[in-house]
Amino acid sequence: MANAIVHAAERKAFELVLSQVIKTAGKDGGYLKVIDMAQKFLGDTWAPEAFEKLRTNFGKGQKWANFFDRVLQNIDPDVLKGMFLSFGFEMGYVGYHETRKNAEKYGVNVPWVILFDPTSACNLRCKGCWAAEYSHQLNLSFEDMDRIVTEGKALGTHGYVMTGGEPTIRRDDIFRLAKKHKDCGFMIFTNGTLVDQSFCDEIKACKNILLSLSIEGLETATDSRRGEGVFDKVMATMDLLRENRLPYGTSICYTSQNYQAVTSDEFYDFLIEKGVLFSWYFHFMPTGNNTTMDLVPTPEQREYMYHRVREIRGFEGGKEIFLMDFQNDGEWVSGCIAGGKAYCHINPAGDVEPCVFIHYSGANIHDKSLLECLQQPLFRAYHDGQPFSDNLLRPCPMLENPAKLYKMVHDTGAKSTDMQDPEEVDHLARKVEQYAKDWAPVAEKLWASDHPDYRQKEESEIEGVVF
């Protein structure tokens, strides 16, 4: 009861400050006042130097001040306030502290965010999508999803990401869930083809749902992977979201074929004009027995992405759009974040997997509580093994350190969770072995160039790359 009262008081205080921030942030000196208030509120969540860097780069006319000016001008203020309360206060502040406290209490990883698939069904069949490996007959019931969120909140997890399949097929249950759990933020990774005006109206009513639209570039690139006419449907959805003054972003899988197209100046200008605020980049992963290495970016192409994303999102130059590259940004999140360290994935059959790209598990929510699933041997192996390399540009136990995934799966007895064509970890590890070996020296060069105290290792010294 006491904790609930404290939480309510803190939320109210945050809400009052937030209302003032939205009114004054874009005015002269407003952002600096916001940073001052944030530092007082967040305390030791961020290092003091991080706040100083923000102050330096949020003066009038600076790139990121202009970005937030655009947010304040173009987004419905009530929706913006709701997003900051759910994703900022509940997920970012309350969730961060509670999950860290419970991780220490239970001696296991407790995720800050949980990804789950409401359904395996999809109205598209995109090349290279991990969900294409699932049967299309699987669903988490509303009761399943409600229990995941309820048990997650008890552990401090206030952030939920819905993947699939196509999550919006379950739109009514999603809205019902978001309205019941107003103290959580829900991000939906969607192909965007099923969003209409009534969907936008529900987002405005909930104020805790954020969309991330999947796109592969411009029309030719998108339609070649997702199907003819999909690009035009996504454009219509972008226009609709912008007209309704709703914040949204994009989710982009970069491959050996599209990596330059999805990082071109033309592409970024197009996204910004459409109202896109952020883009998540995902390195193509060769998951599934029948997936080859053809679309996997070469080490040279991945190095290009490393430099290009940093250039675009820099404090100076680049473009006014926030980018995150989940394979090359390992240094900002201390390496691999899977296995519950920051997130985990629950597939539509209820299997609790360490990652959306790593389909092995030893626990299912239909048999165990969420906490028990996080205590499964495979997740404990993740907990004990992270980071999987002291070079955080080699974060993943599959793509860059396949011998480590091979060992964890075999040691813990985890099974393939692919319902159609189970892929043995031996097959997966062998498939990516050469890629890992080829990327290692590039990662060593890049890491050493940005970390002068790091001694670049010889190939013979690098552990966990090959068998």
Secondary structure, DSSP 4 states (H G I P E B T S, - for coil): -HHHHHHHHHHHHHHHHHHHHHHHTTSTTHHHHHHHHHHHHHGGGS-HHHHHHHHHH-STT-HHHHHHHHHHHHS-HHHHHHHIIIIIIIIIIIIHHHHHHHHHHHTS---SEEEE-SBS--S---TT-GGGGS-TT-B--HHHHHHHHHHHHHHT--EEEE-SS-GGGGHHHHHHHHHH-TTSEEEEEE-STT--HHHHHHHHHH--EEEEEE--SSHHHHHHHH-TTHHHHHHHHHHHHHHTT--EEEEEEE-TTTTTGGGSHHHHHHHHHHT--EEEEEE----STT--STTSPPHHHHHHHHHHHHHHHSSSSS-SSEEEETTT-GGGTTS--TTTTSEEEE-TT-BEESBTTB-EES-BTTTS-HHHHHTSHHHHHHHHH-SS-SSTTS--TTTT-HHHHHHHHHHHT-EE--SSSPPPHHHHHHHHHHHHHHHHHHHHHHHHHH-TT--PPPGGG--SS--
